[in-house]
Amino acid sequence: MTPRSGCPVSHTDYTSESEIYGHYALLDEEREAARFHFNDTTERGFWMLTRYEDVLAGFQKHTNWTTAVRTALFPGSTIELLPQDLNGEEHQKFRRILNPFFSPAAVRRMEGLAHSRCVELLEELAPKGHCNFVAEFAIRYPTDLFLILMGLPVEDGDFFLPWTEEMFGCMLQGDLDGAAVPRAKILAYFQEAIDERRANPRDPAEDMVTRLVQADLDGEPLSDDTILTTCLSIMLAGLDTTRSALGYIFAHLARNDEDRVMLIEEPELTRDAVEEFIRMYPLVIQAGREVQEAEDFRGLEMAAKDVIWLGIGSANRDPRKYEDPDRFLLGRPGLNQHLAFGAGPHRCLGMHLARLELAVVLEEWHKVIPHYRIKEGTELIERGSQLTLKNLELEWDV
């Protein structure tokens, strides 16, 4: 794929590690340098859309720009995901099977369990006076909520979590061979749950595995392979992303006392704060798309099979949309138009659950551990690809 003459070429490798906020600084720099870039760091290369109005338009072009490529950084990924890989009416039909578990009403029904599990984890953690937040809490909590959502034993997180960590680590470095081993263990675990639900179904309104076992698509039951892929897809979409958001949120609050004190003293502001945090530190910084038929997009001549980077992380910080975008500001005009969950028909299925998880953690954590700090000497490094802090050593007085 050859960039159109005059379009700047980016050589930035967004899969590499950097210091905290390093990737956001690069994104800001490229967004302001030119409206579009062509990035040549992958075999296929990709067009970078980085400004808010262009990224929003890109999400809405779901007919010609499809999820045949889900991430611009790894366009050759062969890991099947559902419903993400589907487009058009097929995608909508499949989402209707899952929607009852991710609707605002369904998420509200989970709120009590979300609070109680968070409190249990904090009761274990608080007496220690310190933790590696991203490894000991920020990934464990969404993993436990995922198991509850699926109708699986929360104590299974003890062995399930290491499998997911290994799989994420391999996938986000493009090591699909390495990801195959933990993936096989995870699928075997899900298969056991599927077999058990076929023999002993539970309430499909509350148990997602039963719902999938009993669901039909165009009059046909879902195959075990389809159910397995769906379970894996929900896991991959929801765990590492929530860990990412929590890491950046708590790093921010540990460094900005006035923002933390505000949430301690006015917990009713927490839900609004979540929206501003995920605007500033979105759960993913980009979504990939593949052009199906050649077209001209606002002066970019795109060919069939071109790869596109929809820059969520840069669009949410575009000063053309949000004044003073690096500032944490409650009541920001147009905040509910941020693109942290994408837009259009592929908008994040789990966005209501993600909001709940982040809000519950902020509410419960600050009741138990209101004041905390980053341990002196901690080096804050963010992983590339799907950003997350590799280490966040917090400490507090006991």
C-alpha angles and dihedrals in degrees: 000000000000119000118238113263110269097025109121116243119229119209093183114133105211092186092071126094123252141171115283112297090009094123092048090053091053091048092050091049094051094044091055095041095060140348093242136019135188111223116209101186096103130058092253098032121212143231111245118219106189109159122088100242092048095046091048090050089049093055089052093053091079096142099062098020105058138177090252078116112038098178126029090211096059106024092161096060110142097191106117117225130189132240090359094071093053125086137191119000093348089059093048093049092052094047089054088065091055101034096087090066096048103039119115090253093052092048091051088056088057094051096093092051091045091055095044094050091048091051091050092053092047092051088058094044106039099069091057093067093216144042144168091253099201095048102036103036118002094063098032095057098055089042090057091046090050091054091048090049091052092047093247128136111276091215088066086077088084091074100017094061097059089051092053092046091053092048094048091048092054098041095051091055092048092251100140093162091057091047091055095077099055089037090059091051092049093048091049089053091051091046090056089053092049092051091049093050092049088055096038112020119196132200104309090206090064106022114065096195089056089046091055093045091052098039125104133203116207089345095308126106118243114261120237089250091055092048091048092050090049094051091048091047093053089049094049093046097049114034110053092036093057091046088053094052094045092050094054093042094053093042087054094048093046089055098039110056095180093058092047093048090050091057092045093051097037107032090166086076093062098095091052090046090055091060093051092046094052090047089055096038107023118196090245127018098210145017123205129226136177124220112234100189128024114262144156112250110192092318098325112115104216123191128208111280093023113145121232131202112210100202107217094164094053097039092055089055097043108132088209086069104026122034114225090004097185092061122093103234128168116212091029112172112254093009093140088061094067117127100224090122096036122240140252126039093327093056109142111287092207099047095115091050091048091052091050094050093050093046094047092051092050092048098045099036093055092051090057104026107022097162124043139147140202110264112255112260095024111145110215108215124172123211117233129237099034101021122234134147109257092208135013112174108194126183135184140177116271 
